[in-house]
Amino acid sequence: MEVTTQEFKHCDLITVKGRVDSSTAPQFTKELEKATNNGRYKIALDMSELEYMSSAGFRALLATQRNCKRYNRGEVVLARVPDRIREALELAGFTELFRTFDDTTEAVGSL
Amino acid sequence: MPSITYPARFEFLDEIRDMVADIARAGGFSEKTIYSLQLAADEAATNIIEHAYAGVKNASFSVTCEMQGDKIIIMMHDNGKSFDSSAVKEPNLKADLAKRQIGGLGVYLMRKLMDTVHYESSKAGNVLTMTKRRE
């Protein structure tokens, strides 16, 4: 798993690549917390190169969304979610908790 | 029947997913279903490591995976604390963000992704058996 963060003036674009499971989820959580600990609560997550995500990754997404949406200070939006991951997110009822975009620029612009 | 013993550590989830994918691919499953099988196996193994062996060092469990006709059978055997997944309540998928519970999601996904999920606990340990028919 690899996470990179690009800071824009009004939001962060975080790209996660590879596989997020119980082994790598703690690192994923840490990377997301780096943003929120810096007061960055508007986050677009580019998932186009994400190969796999288990419920351990969903848990990290949920915790971050809760933190970001508190006091209406921000939001996590998902961009370019691969079909298989989208299906699993749907099965878990997570697609209702996140706005999703087919285009990264659109996701960043929505924040 | 290929059976492999893995240390009860998250670093081995990758290998468990690969093992399941190899057998499912040879058995003619579609890539889409292979992803589902990998996810179900991952969630099952995660539960064993996290719950059955909570706080236990140097534990291990075995994973058996095989095709029986057009059906794949994934079996996991551990000697940890019994964890009856059938007793896990279904998560409320309609709950709003603040009330959403993440516990039980792994078990829920396993049930949704597989045709059957069966758990048995005895003196000989805990055995989880999951099956899925080729589409």
HADDOCK unambig.tbl for C-alpha pairs under 7 A between the chains (distance, minus, plus):
assign (segid A and resid 22 and name CA) (segid B and resid 10 and name CA) 5.96 0.50 0.50
assign (segid A and resid 22 and name CA) (segid B and resid 46 and name CA) 6.93 0.50 0.50
assign (segid A and resid 23 and name CA) (segid B and resid 10 and name CA) 4.75 0.50 0.50
assign (segid A and resid 23 and name CA) (segid B and resid 11 and name CA) 5.51 0.50 0.50
assign (segid A and resid 54 and name CA) (segid B and resid 39 and name CA) 6.31 0.50 0.50
assign (segid A and resid 55 and name CA) (segid B and resid 105 and name CA) 6.75 0.50 0.50
assign (segid A and resid 55 and name CA) (segid B and resid 106 and name CA) 6.07 0.50 0.50
assign (segid A and resid 59 and name CA) (segid B and resid 102 and name CA) 6.21 0.50 0.50
assign (segid A and resid 66 and name CA) (segid B and resid 97 and name CA) 6.62 0.50 0.50
assign (segid A and resid 66 and name CA) (segid B and resid 98 and name CA) 6.77 0.50 0.50
assign (segid A and resid 84 and name CA) (segid B and resid 32 and name CA) 6.86 0.50 0.50
assign (segid A and resid 92 and name CA) (segid B and resid 93 and name CA) 6.72 0.50 0.50
assign (segid A and resid 93 and name CA) (segid B and resid 93 and name CA) 5.04 0.50 0.50
assign (segid A and resid 97 and name CA) (segid B and resid 97 and name CA) 6.50 0.50 0.50
